[in-house]
Amino acid sequence: MAPSQEATFGLTRRARRTSAPAIRTIAMPAHTNPAGGIFGGWLMAQMDLAAGNAAARRARVRCATVAVDAKTFLSPVFVGDEVSLYAEVVSVSRTSMRVEVEAWRRSREGEETSQVTRAAFTFVAIDAERRPRLIPEASQKHSVRRGAACPGNAATIP
């Protein structure tokens, strides 16, 4: 693996091996685009689900996606590939937070993985009327530090 892929968004290869992905799924024929590859929109939806899970666990309330920055496709996903999505809350403000997500593929025929995309999502915690609300202070279990994750939170990378 190239050094530039070894550590992106602070998610190292070692961290991926020792922690569970937020989502693991299989790319199916129904997810293909007209050219026969996996549709980027399907992959984006999976990433939003992974990021949303991490955001909701940190905020302990409903969260809404308000922005996606720096979406980069690095390599394709093929029908039958196992896709693993890793999400990490990297910063928290009064009502919003930033979640970085990486997607990795593994062919059904092997064990080698490769990163296929990454993106940074911004979420806002919302109340029952769908207005921004304060995000509670982090407990020990949900502390967020750059390069570290929430212990005990399967949706993040230690």
C-alpha positions, 0 to 999 in steps of 0.5 A: 500500500502506498504511504499516501493511502496508509494513513488518511483522515488519521485512520491507519491500517492497524486501526482498521484491523483492530476495530469494527467498521461502522458498516460492512456490506456487499455491493450487489448488481442492483447497485450498478451504474449504466457502465456496469460499475458500482454507482457512486451514489450508492456508496455515498449513501452508505457513507452517510449512514456510517457517518450518521451513526457515529454522529448520533452516538456522540450527540445522543440525539437525532442528527442531520447531514448538512454538508459533505466536503472533500469527497474523493473516489480513489478506486472502483468498487465491483459487484460482489466486493465487500465494502467496509466503512469506517467513521470517526467523529473528529471535532464537535462544536456547540450544535455541529460535528465533523465526521470523517469516513473511509470506504474500503473494498475487499474482493470476494476472492481475496483478503487484500483491501484497498481504499475506494473513497473518503469524505468529511461530513458535517452534522447538526444535532436537532431537536424534536422540531428539527431545530439545532440543539446543543450537543452534550458534553462528552462523557469519558466514553464519548470523548473526541480527540484528533487521531483518537476515537470514542472508546467502546463506540463501534462506529469510530476508530481507536 
